[in-house]
Structure formats: C-alpha cells, structure tokens
Amino acid sequence: DSGVTQTPKHLITATGQRVTLRCSPRSGDLSVYWYQQSLDQGLQFLIQYYNGEERAKGNILERFSAQQFPDLHSELNLSSLELGDSALYFCASSLGQTRSGANVLTFGAGSRLTVL
Amino acid sequence: AQTVTQSQPEMSVQEAETVTLSCTYDTSESNYYLFWYKQPPSRQMILVIRQEAYKQQNATENRFSVNFQKAAKSFSLKISDSQLGDTAMYFCAFIRSQGNLIFGKGTKLSVKP
C-alpha cells in the first residue's frame, strides 16, 4: 500500500457520460498530480495541485477538470466521455512542489476507466 | 521543451543475467533530477532509483544502478542478477521545476527463466 488512495478502482460507462475520480494523498503530502495512461502508452501529465491551488497544467482536455479540496483530497472530473478517454488514470502525491530529488512522487493504484 | 526518450520498446533477459535499459533526455537546465519507475503487471508505479544531476556519483539501489552521463544527457538503468519479479515496464522520468514528472514511453522488460 503506497498510502495514496484512488477510487473507484474500475469504472465502466458510456460515451457522453460524466465521471469523477477521487484521490486521497499520502498523509503529509501537499501536492497532488494526475496522469493518464492509455493502452500501451506512457504516462501523460494532466494537472498538478499544491495545497489547494493549481500549479501546473499538462495535456489536459477542456472536457476534463480537477480540484484539490481543503482536506487535500483531489477529484478529476471527466465529462462528455469519448471512447478514446478509456485509460488508466493515476493520482500521485508528494510533500512539496519543487524540483527536488526529495520531492518523490508516490503513485496510487490507479482508476481504470472504460468508455463503451 | 523537456523530453525523455526510451529507444528500446521491448527487451528480454535471462534470469540471473544483467540488462541495461537506455534513456536520453533533453533539457536546458543545469540542476535537475532523474528517476526510474517500474510498473509490474499489477500496474502499480514503483520508484526504482533516482539521480541528482549535480552528483557525479552514479546512484545504486541493491541490484539496480544507473550510468548517468550528464554531458551526453544519458541516464541508463542496469539491473544485475535479473529476477523473474523484475518483469515489468520501466519508465525513465525527468522532474520539472514545478515538481511534476515527465515520463518516457517505457521499455517492456521480460525476464525469462
């Protein structure tokens, strides 16, 4: 158990629908990161939050949004889902927000989304 | 732009032998950090090893070591005495100034008995 909790583990939904993925960071970590891993692909960075504020944005679609709440958990909202959104969505957390070898990202087990 | 390139999509090695996975990166920064993550069939992302760019000494973690060539922007991972449990996807990653990681596309390593 990495200490980063993601729910749900698996989710099957239809095109056009909206889903919410939830992440609870490791105790003490202030930064949360979201990554998307499509079939046989590397991890694409979506978005990063630090202590409730957005810090960096990657290849996140306009149909996707995220936020980090005061208790530091984060939610990734995916709307108007398309077949191509089927992927494994990872949440990771770290203590800080800076480029540091000590700022190691710890990953959750992922949420597997299947869009039919 | 900062990029990470892993040129070997798949590799295989016999159990107990040594294998080296390649990674190159591109950055204009002088101080940065590099990581190797492992993703076994369970899909969990596991940190294998990290290297600080300002340190000339190559990092080592048990059977895992790196060959860091800063001038060449190369960061290879050597796995000694390969074990069946080393079968996984291996991702090289570069940490950006905000703290998020940029990953390569990965190398699928199969350890054969």
Interface residues (C-beta under 8 A of the other chain):
Chain A: S2 S31 Y33 Y35 Q41 G42 L43 F45 Q48 Y50 R55 A56 G58 L88 F90 A92 S94 G96 Q97 T98 R99 S100 G101 N103 V104 L105 T106 F107 A109 G110
Chain B: N31 Y32 Y33 F35 Y37 S42 R43 Q44 M45 I46 L47 R50 Q51 E52 F91 I95 R96 S97 Q98 G99 N100 L101 I102 F103 G104 K105 G106
